[in-house]
Amino acid sequence: MLIKTRGIIFRAIKYSETSIITDIFTEKKGLRTYIISGVRKKNARVSASLLQVMSLVDLVVYHRDDKDMTRIKEIKAAHVYQSLPFDITKISVGQFMLELTRKAIREPEENLPLFEFVYHHFQFLDETQLPFSNLHLYFMLKLTGYLGFMPSDNFSKNNPFFDLREGMFVRERAMHGYFLDEEKSELVHEFLNKKLMEIHKIKMTRATRKELLRKLIIFYRLHIENFSDLNSHQILEEVLE
């Protein structure tokens, strides 16, 4: 069966002398693995640049529910990046968003709201001329809503601490140790209530931004079973310095 779908390239590895195997998060069928043949030949009909990670593509693919890997019939750019590939900071933010999403998604099934969310944020990263040093934190928190553990926004003077294990704001420091202090808890509250175009207005030091990122990674580990280590956040921290 042939299916037309948009997709986001999550991973691409060389296979044989001329082919590439790629993991693509698709609009119609969720996370899928495809092989595309002949793409590494000199006169290939398809440019290998289309299969770079983070690429937003339009696809025609062969699909079978009983197959873990099928073939790509046609592929073309759905959005041509104008700034992302040429800006080391945007590349680092994008790689972090990509790795986080890839490790958080487990099931190969359609999830249109999640797909639209991820797709839109890569477009925004490419197109924005606003400061974007907070984007990865906003993305992390908003992504939880599509994964089933969005924090409860009950922040107040009476509930100033964010409990990472319970996913809500609480009155006192949690005895189990998985909580944010008052400053970082209020930042989480701000992120939950800001729109994407407003997140650059949230002010914090570099040290606070780094520490909040590390705490939110713990938040993911507490709520996603066997959530593996992230590698891109270390590069991201260095670039944002």
C-alpha positions in Angstrom: 0.0 0.0 0.0 1.3 3.5 -0.9 0.9 6.3 1.6 1.6 10.0 1.2 2.7 11.6 4.4 4.9 14.4 5.9 7.9 13.3 7.9 10.7 14.5 10.1 14.1 12.7 9.7 15.2 11.3 13.0 18.1 9.2 12.0 20.0 8.1 8.8 22.7 5.5 8.5 24.5 4.2 5.5 23.5 0.7 4.3 25.4 -1.2 1.6 27.3 0.8 -1.0 24.5 3.0 -2.2 21.5 2.9 0.2 20.5 4.6 3.4 18.3 3.3 6.3 16.4 6.1 8.0 14.1 6.5 11.0 11.3 9.0 10.1 8.6 10.3 12.4 5.6 10.4 10.0 2.4 12.2 10.1 0.3 9.2 9.1 2.1 6.2 10.7 4.2 7.5 13.6 7.8 6.5 13.9 8.9 4.2 11.0 12.0 2.8 9.5 12.6 3.0 5.7 15.3 2.1 3.3 16.0 4.2 0.2 18.2 2.6 -2.5 20.6 4.2 -4.8 20.7 7.5 -3.0 24.5 7.5 -2.6 25.2 7.0 -6.3 26.7 9.9 -8.3 23.6 10.4 -10.5 21.0 9.5 -7.8 17.5 10.9 -8.4 17.2 11.8 -4.7 19.7 14.0 -3.0 21.3 12.6 0.1 20.9 16.0 1.7 17.1 15.4 2.0 17.9 12.6 4.4 19.9 14.8 6.9 18.5 14.6 10.4 15.9 17.3 11.2 14.9 17.5 7.6 11.1 18.1 7.0 10.0 16.1 4.1 7.1 15.0 2.0 7.0 11.3 1.3 5.4 8.6 -0.7 6.2 5.3 1.1 5.3 1.6 0.8 3.5 0.6 4.0 2.7 -2.7 5.6 1.7 -3.1 9.2 3.5 -6.4 9.5 6.8 -5.0 8.3 9.3 -3.2 10.5 11.1 -1.7 7.5 9.7 -0.7 4.1 10.8 1.4 1.2 10.5 5.1 0.2 9.2 5.6 -3.3 9.4 9.4 -3.4 10.8 12.1 -1.2 11.1 15.8 -1.4 11.6 18.8 0.9 8.5 20.0 2.7 10.3 23.0 4.2 13.7 24.2 3.1 15.6 25.4 6.1 16.9 29.0 5.6 19.0 29.5 8.8 19.0 26.4 10.9 21.8 24.5 9.0 24.1 27.5 9.2 23.7 28.6 12.8 25.6 26.4 15.3 23.3 27.4 18.2 20.2 26.6 16.2 21.7 23.3 15.2 22.5 22.4 18.8 18.9 23.3 20.0 17.5 21.3 17.1 19.6 18.3 17.8 18.5 18.3 21.4 14.8 18.6 20.5 15.3 15.8 18.0 17.1 13.4 20.4 14.6 14.1 23.2 11.6 13.4 20.9 13.2 10.3 19.4 13.9 8.8 22.9 10.5 9.7 24.2 8.4 8.2 21.4 8.1 4.5 21.7 5.1 3.3 19.7 4.9 3.2 15.8 1.4 4.7 15.6 -0.2 7.8 14.3 -0.2 10.8 16.7 -1.1 13.8 14.6 -1.1 16.4 17.5 2.3 15.3 18.6 3.6 15.3 15.0 2.2 18.9 14.4 3.8 20.1 17.6 7.3 18.8 16.8 7.1 19.8 13.1 6.0 23.4 14.0 8.8 23.8 16.5 11.4 22.9 14.0 9.9 25.4 11.6 9.9 28.0 14.3 13.5 27.4 15.2 14.5 27.9 11.5 12.4 31.0 10.9 12.6 32.9 14.2 14.6 36.1 14.6 13.8 36.3 18.3 16.2 35.1 21.0 15.7 31.3 21.3 17.9 30.3 24.3 14.8 29.2 26.2 13.3 27.2 23.4 14.6 23.8 24.5 13.1 24.2 28.0 9.8 25.3 26.6 9.8 22.4 24.2 10.6 19.9 27.0 7.7 21.1 29.2 5.1 21.3 26.4 6.1 18.0 24.9 5.1 16.3 28.2 1.5 17.2 27.4 1.6 14.8 24.4 3.4 12.1 26.3 0.9 12.0 29.2 2.7 13.7 32.1 2.1 17.4 31.7 2.8 19.2 35.0 -0.2 20.4 36.9 0.0 24.2 37.0 -1.1 24.8 40.6 1.8 27.1 41.4 1.1 29.7 44.2 2.7 31.3 47.2 1.3 28.3 49.2 2.7 25.8 46.6 6.1 27.2 45.6 8.0 23.9 45.0 7.7 21.8 41.9 7.7 18.1 42.8 9.4 16.3 39.9 8.0 12.9 40.9 4.4 14.0 41.4 4.4 16.5 38.5 2.8 19.2 40.6 3.6 22.2 42.8 3.6 21.4 46.5 3.8 23.3 49.8 7.1 22.0 51.1 10.4 20.5 49.8 9.7 16.9 48.9 11.3 14.4 51.3 12.3 12.1 48.3 14.6 14.9 47.0 13.1 15.2 43.5 12.0 18.8 43.5 12.8 22.3 42.2 13.6 25.2 44.4 11.4 28.3 44.5 13.2 30.1 41.6 13.2 27.2 39.2 9.6 26.2 40.2 8.4 29.7 39.3 10.2 29.4 35.9 8.4 26.2 35.2 5.1 28.1 36.0 6.1 30.8 33.6 6.9 28.4 30.8 3.6 26.7 31.2 1.8 30.0 30.8 3.8 31.6 28.0 3.1 31.3 24.3 5.9 30.3 22.0 6.5 33.9 20.7 6.9 35.1 24.3 9.4 32.7 25.8 12.3 35.0 25.1 10.9 37.3 27.8 11.6 34.8 30.5 14.8 35.9 32.2 17.3 33.6 33.9 21.1 33.3 34.3 23.1 30.8 32.2 23.7 28.7 35.4 20.0 28.6 36.2 19.2 27.6 32.6 21.7 24.8 32.7 20.5 23.5 36.1 16.8 23.7 35.0 17.6 21.6 31.9 19.3 18.9 34.0 16.3 18.8 36.4 13.8 18.5 33.6 15.9 15.6 32.2 15.4 13.9 35.6 11.7 14.7 35.3 11.6 12.7 32.0 13.5 9.8 33.6 11.0 9.7 36.4 8.0 9.5 34.1 9.3 7.5 31.1 10.3 3.9 31.9 13.9 3.1 30.7 14.4 6.6 29.4 18.0 6.4 28.1 20.7 9.1 28.6 20.7 12.1 26.4 23.9 13.1 24.8 23.1 16.3 22.9 22.3 18.4 26.1 26.0 18.5 26.9 26.8 20.1 23.6 23.9 22.4 23.9 25.1 23.6 27.3 28.5 24.4 25.9 27.1 26.3 22.9 24.7 28.3 25.1 27.6 29.3 27.2 
